[in-house]
Structures are given as structure tokens and as C-alpha cells.
Amino acid sequence: MIKETTKERRLILFALLVLAVYLSPLFILQENAHIRVHDNLDSNLAWYKVLARSGEIFGGVQGVIPQIINGVLPRNAFGTEYSVIVWLHSLLPTMVAYGVSQALTRVVAFLGMYLLLKKHLLPGEKWLTLNVTASLAFALTPFWPSGMLSTLGMPLALWAFLNIRSGECSVRDYVVLTLIPFYASIVLGFFFFLSAMGIFWLTDVIRKKGWNLPFLAAIAYMTFVFMLVEYRLVYSFLFKGEPNSRDEYFHAHLPFWRAVRLTFKNYVLGHTHVMTLHTLFILPATFIAIYFVYSKKLWKQEKLYVFLFSLNFLLSLWYAFWFYEGWLPLTKKFHFLDTFNFARYHFLRPMVIYASFALALKIIVLQGGSWAKTAKWLAVMQILFLGLYNDEIIYRNKPSVKEFYAEELFTEIKNHIALPPEEFRVASIGLHPAIAQYNGFYTLDTYNNFYPLSYKHQFRKIIEKELAKNKTIRKYFDQWGGRCYLFTAQLGKRYMIKKDSKRRLKNLELNTDVFKEMGGRYIFSALPIDNAAENQLTLERVFQSKTSAWKVYLYKTY
């Protein structure tokens, strides 16, 4: 027992050391680090900054964020003040908060998966190394940063639920179920996890395993805590108010064979918000294991593995066919099927895939001989591959955080304009509005998926002629509209035009009268506008700096 404890501690410490090395670029480089742009730098990190600066962290459910889209962006669009990540970004510099959040999430992910495997899936000293290895791999997955524990916290929650289900409930299980909601999102993971737990409980009842009221009560309890933490979301759902941008969201558009293709694409490659990087090593391991299950008739002994193997594919199938056009009659009848993304049941996949990986390695190891070595190398290669997928490596050719937000450059622009930011409005072309927002400018454009529909329609008038020239951006704006940007037909969906670009904007057609009516005074353009005069714009000055990824052409309306 002492030997086992010592070995366990050494393995866990080694895994934590690997995590520390993986995270070290964030703490060493800080603003010079390279991190994900999509749904991160272009949105969430700026939102936290804007929220902290707005004085509206505790704003009422009817409150608004003054800095964005003329003060009609609901405070509820920025989520709950009871989320730890909001306070990290309110109290700490952006990259310190980001690093702490990454560290907290990955450590909890590792410990949660380890506890789940050790107690419920692969108990016994024999599998100690395998459990630590699989848990470390799970903790290294490139999760969506602002999702926090929405997916990577699921193994820890499942561990607590399985303890309660088996009658071994303790205070620590309820501590877990209480704390996770403060560092996770119900719509980005736990709605789907908790409803899956409800199905699990119902299955037990159908199989005549009893009503297990403590298990049901635990599910209800965690749901209740989430409802308290996410009270803004609950309010917005129950008291809809005026139509919002999600009312024009349209998801049921794929023909049957494209949905089939998406099923296999998701199954093999995964999804950007729940990246698992399972294609090269985990997928072969799971197929090798299922081959042994089939060839050696191990269906009963390995029924859990077979279930997880099947569930993994079914989740991809559900994800893809949520976008199947066959849903259209139902979405027309039940509008909430469009406004709530039920496809996100596939957010369960990271937990399912890595639990399957651990069980698959066990099955391969049990074949003995060279197969045991194969299992070892599959695990090692998966960890090495995840290490090579570190943000600093993957995004090394993207702007650093400092270059992206370009605070020095935008301070120079602010000093040139020499007016209080609240007295005028700006919008950007070829640049994410989040950059201007992060630097304190009041913007007419934004990236948010929940804002008044009337504002979307009003803003559309500014870019109406540009949308008419480009079908891609027209569909993108009209059928979603989360990116309320100054789209141009020439640039399409490109909004990160670096300062070394030689391109020029030609034949731009903006309705500058509407822009001015909405308070618009300046446009930050990443490119020179050849026909600026035709758009009632005059070039004030060109700004650039060594610490910025952008060159900004400052245009003023007249």
C-alpha cells in the first residue's frame, strides 16, 4: 500500500510538472505570448475588459453595456458576475488572468479524469500508470479558453455523481457539485451533461435498479446551483422581451448527404470548440481495441468500452444531423429549436473519447507481448502530439496578444482624436471590433450573439450594398449576425489584415448617412480606401507601430 501511494504521488507530481511546462509560455511571455484568436482574443478577452471597465458587473437584468452598439447591448450578454473567470479578469492583468484560468482548468481536468478512472473505470494498482497517462492527455487538450470547466470539468462531476449513485456519497461530492457551476457554463457543456445524467438515472429506473433518490436529488441540486449562478440566462429565457439577434439564427440547412459527411468529419477530426486531437493515435487505439473485443468475443467483459465507443459515434451523428434540413418544419413550429444549440451534446465527446482511450489501452495491454508495448507508445505519442499543439507553437505566426490589441497604437489614435471616447462612435474595417473595444473606444460594430434585432437591422443599412455584392457575407450576416461588422464584398470574412498588406479597398459602398445617424464619426480601416470621398470619408492620418500587427487608416466622416 505504501509502495502504491509513493508511486501514485510520483506519477501525479510528474503529470503536474508536465502541465507546468506546458503552461509556462503564458506566464513567461505574458503579453508576448501567442494564443487563440477565434472566439478568444476577438471576443471574450475584450468582453471581460469592457465589463470590468463598465461598472456593470453587478448591473441589473435590464442593464446595458454603454460602450458597445450605442448602449443597447444587454448586460446579460456578458454572462453572470458569479463566474470566477469574470473576477480573474477584473482583478488581474489580462494575461495573468488568462494563465491562471488555463492552469486551474487543466489541473482540475487532470484530477477529475484521474479520480474517475481510478475509482470507477480502471480501478487497481495495475492500471495506475495508464490512468495517470490518460488523465494527463485529457488535461492537455486545447479546450476553448472561456469554456473553463464546461467540458474539462465533466469527469470530476461524473466521479461525484457515480459516488452518489453507488451509495458512497460524502460531503466532498457535494462540494464538487457546488463549486463547478462557478467555473463552468451550463449552455456550453453542463446542460447536456446534466440531461445525460437524467437519462442515466431514468435508465437505471427502467432496468429496475430502483429509484435511487439520492442520485436524482444530486442531479437536481447541481441543476439548481447552475440556475442560481446563471440567473441572467434564466431571466433572458423566461422573460424574452424584444426580439434579439438569435431570432434570425437559422441552423437546419444541410441536405442529407452533407449531414452524413459532417458526421464523419466530426467523428474523425472533432470540433474547434471541443478539440480532442484524437485522430492520429486515439482513433487507431479505439479501433484496435474494438477489433479485439469482436474477435475474442469480449462483449460482456468490455460492455462499458463498447458503450463509450458507440456513444462517441452517436454524438457526432447527433451533432451533424442537428443541421439537417429535415428539422425545418419543427424549427418553424418551435422557435427555441433555432435559438438554443442542441447540437452541443457533442461537447460530451472530450470526456467520452479520453475515457474510451484509457479503456482501449487496457484492452490492448491485456493482449500481452508486443501489444503491451504498442499501447505504451500510443499513449506516449498522444501526449507528445498534444505538447506540440501548444498555443505558442500553433499560433506562432499569428499576432501576439500585445500585437493584437496594440494598446500603444490605439493610445496614439485616442490622443490624436482628443475627445472623450463616449462622445463619438467608431467602427472597423479589416479589424476585429474587439481591438477598439479593448482600448476603450465606443463601437457601433461588435461580436456578440445576443443583442437587439432592431439594432442588427439598423446596422445592416450601412453595409446593405456590400452585402448585396457578396452572397457569403450576406448569408453570414442575415442568418446569424453574431459578427455585426462593417463587412465589405472585397474582403469577405477577412478581418485580420496585417500592416504589411499591399491591398487597397476599391469600390466601397457604405451608407455613411446611416453611420452618422447612429453616432458614427470615425472608421478604423486596415487598408486605404480608394474611393473614400464617395463614401463621405476623409483620411485623417495613418498610424502604425512596431508593437502593433496592424496599420490603421483613420477616416473621419464629413
LUMNU-538726 format. One record per residue (C-alpha): x, z, y; residue in three letters. Coordinates in steps of 0.05 Angstrom, whole numbers, padded with zeros to 5 digits, always signed. Layout:
N
XZYALA ...
END
This chain:
558
+00000+00000+00000MET +00057+00018+00047ILE +00092-00048+00029LYS +00028-00087+00043GLU +00019-00052+00110THR +00091-00066+00131THR +00086-00139+00110LYS +00020-00146+00146GLU +00048-00116+00210ARG +00108-00162+00208ARG +00065-00224+00198LEU +00017-00205+00253ILE +00075-00190+00301LEU +00106-00257+00284PHE +00040-00292+00297ALA +00033-00256+00364LEU +00104-00276+00382LEU +00087-00349+00367VAL +00027-00343+00413LEU +00071-00312+00467ALA +00119-00371+00463VAL +00061-00420+00464TYR +00033-00387+00527LEU +00100-00376+00562SER +00098-00441+00604PRO +00036-00416+00640LEU +00070-00351+00662PHE +00139-00380+00675ILE +00118-00443+00712LEU +00052-00418+00741GLN +00031-00469+00795GLU +00083-00518+00769ASN +00050-00517+00701ALA +00012-00578+00674HIS -00057-00563+00648ILE -00121-00600+00631ARG -00155-00636+00689VAL -00222-00656+00658HIS -00274-00600+00664ASP -00219-00554+00687ASN -00178-00570+00749LEU -00231-00619+00772ASP -00285-00566+00769SER -00283-00496+00741ASN -00219-00471+00773LEU -00243-00495+00841ALA -00312-00464+00829TRP -00282-00395+00817TYR -00242-00401+00881LYS -00303-00424+00921VAL -00347-00369+00892LEU -00296-00314+00907ALA -00289-00340+00979ARG -00364-00349+00990SER -00382-00275+00988GLY -00438-00295+00939GLU -00410-00266+00874ILE -00469-00218+00874PHE -00515-00266+00912GLY -00588-00265+00895GLY -00621-00311+00844VAL -00646-00352+00902GLN -00578-00352+00936GLY -00537-00414+00952VAL -00463-00432+00960ILE -00455-00453+01033PRO -00390-00493+01024GLN -00419-00545+00976ILE -00471-00600+00987ILE -00497-00573+01052ASN -00512-00504+01024GLY -00565-00527+00974VAL -00522-00514+00912LEU -00556-00455+00877PRO -00513-00393+00867ARG -00539-00394+00795ASN -00500-00459+00783ALA -00436-00418+00782PHE -00459-00371+00728GLY -00460-00296+00722THR -00419-00245+00760GLU -00415-00204+00697TYR -00366-00253+00666SER -00295-00227+00662VAL -00266-00295+00679ILE -00301-00294+00747VAL -00266-00229+00764TRP -00199-00251+00738LEU -00201-00309+00787HIS -00228-00266+00843SER -00174-00213+00837LEU -00113-00254+00815LEU -00079-00318+00838PRO -00108-00379+00802THR -00052-00390+00751MET -00042-00316+00736VAL -00116-00311+00722ALA -00113-00374+00680TYR -00054-00349+00639GLY -00086-00281+00627VAL -00151-00315+00605SER -00114-00361+00557GLN -00075-00302+00528ALA -00137-00258+00520LEU -00177-00314+00487THR -00122-00334+00438ARG -00105-00263+00417VAL -00179-00247+00404VAL -00186-00313+00366ALA -00127-00296+00321PHE -00150-00225+00307LEU -00222-00246+00296GLY -00206-00301+00246MET -00156-00255+00211TYR -00207-00199+00203LEU -00259-00249+00179LEU -00213-00279+00126LEU -00183-00213+00104LYS -00249-00176+00096LYS -00300-00229+00075HIS -00269-00296+00055LEU -00200-00284+00026LEU -00191-00210+00010PRO -00129-00185-00026GLY -00055-00178-00014GLU -00042-00244-00049LYS -00073-00283+00009TRP -00042-00242+00066LEU +00006-00296+00089THR -00046-00351+00082LEU -00095-00310+00123ASN -00046-00299+00180VAL -00024-00372+00179THR -00095-00399+00182ALA -00113-00349+00236SER -00052-00368+00278LEU -00070-00442+00272ALA -00141-00427+00295PHE -00115-00388+00355ALA -00071-00447+00376LEU -00128-00497+00381THR -00134-00529+00450PRO -00201-00498+00468PHE -00239-00514+00532TRP -00209-00462+00580PRO -00272-00439+00616SER -00308-00433+00549GLY -00267-00369+00537MET -00292-00338+00472LEU -00353-00383+00468SER -00324-00416+00406THR -00260-00378+00391LEU -00297-00312+00391GLY -00344-00333+00336MET -00301-00309+00277PRO -00297-00239+00307LEU -00373-00238+00317ALA -00385-00264+00247LEU -00339-00209+00219TRP -00381-00156+00254ALA -00446-00188+00231PHE -00423-00193+00159LEU -00402-00119+00161ASN -00471-00100+00184ILE -00504-00147+00134ARG -00466-00114+00077SER -00488-00045+00098GLY -00419-00024+00124GLU -00439-00021+00196CYS -00395+00021+00243SER -00391+00033+00318VAL -00334-00018+00324ARG -00381-00074+00300ASP -00430-00059+00356TYR -00372-00053+00406VAL -00353-00124+00387VAL -00424-00149+00394LEU -00429-00115+00462THR -00364-00139+00492LEU -00362-00212+00471ILE -00421-00232+00517PRO -00379-00211+00577PHE -00327-00263+00559TYR -00367-00320+00529ALA -00424-00366+00547SER -00490-00369+00510ILE -00502-00442+00526VAL -00431-00463+00509LEU -00430-00432+00440GLY -00467-00369+00425PHE -00538-00395+00429PHE -00520-00439+00370PHE -00482-00384+00334PHE -00537-00333+00342LEU -00591-00381+00320SER -00547-00397+00259ALA -00544-00323+00245MET -00620-00321+00249GLY -00624-00377+00197ILE -00574-00339+00155PHE -00618-00277+00157TRP -00680-00318+00140LEU -00644-00350+00082THR -00630-00280+00055ASP -00704-00263+00060VAL -00725-00328+00025ILE -00674-00314-00030ARG -00707-00246-00039LYS -00647-00206-00017LYS -00692-00161+00025GLY -00709-00159+00099TRP -00643-00127+00119ASN -00669-00099+00184LEU -00601-00074+00209PRO -00575-00146+00205PHE -00636-00173+00242LEU -00630-00117+00294ALA -00557-00134+00305ALA -00575-00207+00319ILE -00630-00185+00367ALA -00582-00136+00400TYR -00528-00187+00415MET -00580-00236+00440THR -00608-00182+00486PHE -00539-00167+00514VAL -00528-00241+00527PHE -00595-00245+00563MET -00575-00187+00608LEU -00507-00216+00623VAL -00534-00287+00633GLU -00595-00264+00674TYR -00585-00320+00724ARG -00591-00372+00668LEU -00653-00337+00642VAL -00684-00336+00711TYR -00669-00410+00722SER -00700-00427+00655PHE -00763-00385+00664LEU -00774-00400+00738PHE -00756-00473+00745LYS -00770-00483+00819GLY -00757-00551+00849GLU -00732-00609+00804PRO -00657-00609+00793ASN -00605-00660+00773SER -00613-00645+00699ARG -00684-00671+00703ASP -00655-00741+00703GLU -00607-00728+00646TYR -00621-00777+00590PHE -00589-00768+00522HIS -00629-00807+00469ALA -00597-00875+00478HIS -00556-00893+00416LEU -00581-00944+00365PRO -00578-00922+00292PHE -00511-00954+00273TRP -00476-00928+00335ARG -00501-00858+00317ALA -00472-00868+00247VAL -00406-00889+00277ARG -00406-00829+00324LEU -00418-00784+00264THR -00354-00805+00230PHE -00315-00807+00295LYS -00334-00735+00310ASN -00321-00714+00237TYR -00252-00744+00237VAL -00229-00735+00309LEU -00271-00678+00337GLY -00296-00670+00409HIS -00260-00658+00475THR -00294-00591+00489HIS -00281-00563+00419VAL -00216-00596+00399MET -00193-00576+00330THR -00136-00626+00317LEU -00155-00625+00244HIS -00146-00699+00228THR -00074-00703+00203LEU -00066-00642+00159PHE -00131-00602+00153ILE -00175-00661+00133LEU -00129-00682+00076PRO -00125-00609+00053ALA -00201-00603+00051THR -00208-00668+00011PHE -00153-00647-00038ILE -00190-00581-00048ALA -00257-00614-00059ILE -00225-00661-00109TYR -00201-00601-00150PHE -00269-00568-00144VAL -00301-00632-00171TYR -00250-00648-00225SER -00246-00577-00252LYS -00320-00561-00244LYS -00307-00503-00197LEU -00374-00509-00161TRP -00396-00437-00176LYS -00329-00404-00163GLN -00319-00442-00098GLU -00390-00447-00073LYS -00371-00418-00005LEU -00319-00472+00004TYR -00367-00526-00018VAL -00419-00499+00032PHE -00369-00500+00090LEU -00343-00569+00070PHE -00415-00595+00072SER -00433-00557+00135LEU -00374-00588+00172ASN -00401-00658+00160PHE -00473-00638+00174LEU -00453-00611+00242LEU -00421-00678+00260SER -00483-00713+00235LEU -00528-00669+00278TRP -00483-00679+00339TYR -00484-00755+00334ALA -00558-00763+00318PHE -00578-00718+00376TRP -00562-00780+00418PHE -00602-00827+00372TYR -00655-00866+00409GLU -00707-00845+00357GLY -00713-00778+00394TRP -00742-00814+00455LEU -00817-00802+00440PRO -00803-00727+00432LEU -00760-00722+00495THR -00815-00754+00535LYS -00864-00703+00509LYS -00818-00642+00511PHE -00774-00647+00572HIS -00729-00588+00553PHE -00701-00631+00496LEU -00666-00671+00551ASP -00646-00613+00597THR -00616-00569+00541PHE -00560-00598+00499ASN -00578-00581+00427PHE -00521-00626+00403ALA -00476-00566+00415ARG -00488-00539+00346TYR -00424-00576+00332HIS -00390-00521+00373PHE -00391-00482+00308LEU -00341-00531+00279ARG -00275-00498+00300PRO -00294-00435+00261MET -00321-00476+00203VAL -00261-00523+00200ILE -00208-00468+00202TYR -00244-00423+00153ALA -00250-00484+00107SER -00176-00497+00117PHE -00159-00427+00092ALA -00204-00433+00031LEU -00177-00503+00017ALA -00105-00478+00018LEU -00125-00423-00030LYS -00155-00474-00079ILE -00092-00518-00074ILE -00045-00458-00084VAL -00083-00438-00147LEU -00064-00505-00178GLN +00007-00479-00182GLY +00073-00516-00184GLY +00084-00568-00131SER +00013-00560-00105TRP +00030-00490-00080ALA +00088-00519-00040LYS +00042-00574-00014THR -00007-00521+00012ALA +00050-00485+00046LYS +00074-00548+00081TRP +00004-00568+00102LEU -00003-00500+00137ALA +00066-00504+00169VAL +00056-00575+00193MET -00012-00558+00223GLN +00019-00501+00264ILE +00077-00545+00287LEU +00029-00600+00306PHE -00013-00551+00347LEU +00050-00527+00380GLY +00067-00598+00401LEU -00002-00603+00431TYR +00015-00550+00483ASN -00013-00568+00552ASP +00056-00572+00582GLU +00073-00627+00533ILE +00007-00664+00531ILE -00006-00665+00606TYR +00067-00672+00629ARG +00051-00739+00661ASN -00008-00711+00699LYS -00002-00675+00765PRO +00019-00602+00761SER -00031-00551+00787VAL +00008-00548+00853LYS +00009-00624+00859GLU -00064-00629+00841PHE -00092-00580+00892TYR -00039-00600+00944ALA -00051-00539+00988GLU +00006-00556+01035GLU -00020-00626+01047LEU -00092-00603+01059PHE -00069-00547+01106THR -00036-00602+01147GLU -00102-00641+01147ILE -00140-00579+01167LYS -00092-00566+01225ASN -00098-00638+01248HIS -00175-00636+01249ILE -00170-00569+01285ALA -00243-00550+01276LEU -00274-00493+01236PRO -00289-00522+01166PRO -00361-00501+01168GLU -00374-00545+01229GLU -00365-00612+01193PHE -00372-00643+01124ARG -00324-00686+01084VAL -00326-00729+01021ALA -00272-00761+00979SER -00258-00830+00950ILE -00209-00835+00892GLY -00201-00760+00892LEU -00239-00704+00859HIS -00282-00665+00910PRO -00256-00601+00876ALA -00190-00612+00913ILE -00223-00609+00981ALA -00267-00551+00959GLN -00208-00511+00932TYR -00175-00520+01001ASN -00235-00493+01038GLY -00268-00557+01063PHE -00344-00562+01063TYR -00362-00622+01020THR -00422-00668+01013LEU -00396-00690+00944ASP -00387-00645+00884THR -00382-00639+00809TYR -00439-00594+00785ASN -00492-00606+00732ASN -00546-00564+00765PHE -00566-00580+00837TYR -00630-00603+00873PRO -00654-00672+00851LEU -00675-00687+00923SER -00602-00680+00944TYR -00579-00728+00890LYS -00629-00780+00914HIS -00609-00770+00986GLN -00534-00776+00969PHE -00549-00838+00928ARG -00568-00875+00991LYS -00496-00870+01015ILE -00469-00907+00954ILE -00531-00949+00937GLU -00497-01016+00949LYS -00435-00996+00910GLU -00477-00973+00850LEU -00514-01039+00852ALA -00449-01076+00841LYS -00425-01036+00780ASN -00471-01022+00721LYS -00425-00969+00691THR -00424-00923+00752ILE -00498-00937+00765ARG -00518-00912+00696LYS -00468-00855+00701TYR -00497-00831+00766PHE -00571-00845+00754ASP -00576-00819+00682GLN -00532-00758+00693TRP -00507-00748+00764GLY -00464-00687+00750GLY -00409-00722+00788ARG -00442-00731+00856CYS -00383-00772+00881TYR -00372-00828+00931LEU -00367-00879+00875PHE -00342-00949+00891THR -00353-01011+00849ALA -00278-01027+00853GLN -00253-00960+00828LEU -00310-00945+00780GLY -00298-00879+00745LYS -00227-00871+00771ARG -00219-00812+00817TYR -00146-00793+00809MET -00110-00847+00849ILE -00038-00823+00858LYS +00004-00833+00921LYS +00046-00888+00891ASP -00014-00934+00881SER -00009-01002+00916LYS -00083-01016+00912ARG -00129-01024+00971ARG -00204-01015+00977LEU -00237-01082+00992LYS -00309-01099+01008ASN -00331-01026+01010LEU -00404-01018+01029GLU -00424-00947+01046LEU -00486-00927+01084ASN -00448-00888+01137THR -00512-00874+01176ASP -00538-00831+01119VAL -00470-00800+01111PHE -00471-00778+01184LYS -00543-00755+01179GLU -00521-00708+01124MET -00467-00680+01168GLY -00410-00724+01142GLY -00354-00733+01191ARG -00290-00746+01151TYR -00273-00784+01087ILE -00211-00767+01048PHE -00191-00833+01015SER -00135-00841+00964ALA -00129-00914+00985LEU -00131-00953+01050PRO -00199-00984+01065ILE -00190-01056+01088ASP -00260-01062+01119ASN -00263-00992+01149ALA -00294-01017+01214ALA -00352-01050+01177GLU -00367-00980+01149ASN -00363-00948+01218GLN -00298-00913+01199LEU -00233-00908+01236THR -00166-00887+01206LEU -00141-00824+01239GLU -00077-00812+01201ARG -00043-00818+01133VAL -00020-00753+01101PHE +00030-00744+01044GLN +00080-00693+01020SER +00130-00681+00964LYS +00087-00625+00934THR +00024-00669+00930SER +00004-00721+00878ALA -00039-00756+00930TRP -00033-00795+00994LYS -00094-00781+01037VAL -00121-00832+01086TYR -00162-00792+01135LEU -00221-00833+01160TYR -00269-00809+01214LYS -00339-00835+01227THR -00358-00863+01295TYR 
END
